[in-house]
Amino acid sequence: IRYRPGYFDAELNLGNVLALEGRLDDAAALLGSLVPEHSDDADLRNDYGTVLAEQGKLEAARDQFGEAVRLRPDFTEARNNLDHVTADLRKASP
């Protein structure tokens, strides 16, 4: 990233590494900043949704997973994530 600022794949990977390190706020900030320019990337949407879900932001996570599935209907991981978050939201609602 230092040598090639704006290199999407490197930034996406860094966001995932930050999440794996437990730096969820940093990961969410980085991945979220990539969405406006790469809104059609299903992997980004799924990864961002995963971080949001880990932060407990289930409605925002659902939106990201839904976009990932819309962009790539055969994206099984995103579909499973969407199903899990939707179920969690149902459990939490009165």
C-alpha positions, 0 to 999 in steps of 0.5 A: 500500500505504501508503494501503490496507494489505492491498490484495491486488492492490497487494501482489501487484504489489509482490512481482512488482516485488521479484522483477524487481529481483532482491530474491528474498528480499523477494519470497518473504517478501511473496508467501509471507505472502499465501498463507494468506489468498489460498490460492485465488488461482492467480496468486499461487501461480504468482508465488510458485512462480516466485520460489521456483524462482529461489531454487533451492527447486524442491520448494516451487516445484513445490508452488506450481505444482501448486496453481495448476494445481489451482485453474485447470486451464487455466492454461498458464503455471503448467502449463509452470512445473510441467513445467519444475520437475518436469523439473529435479527429475528431472535433479537426483535420482540 
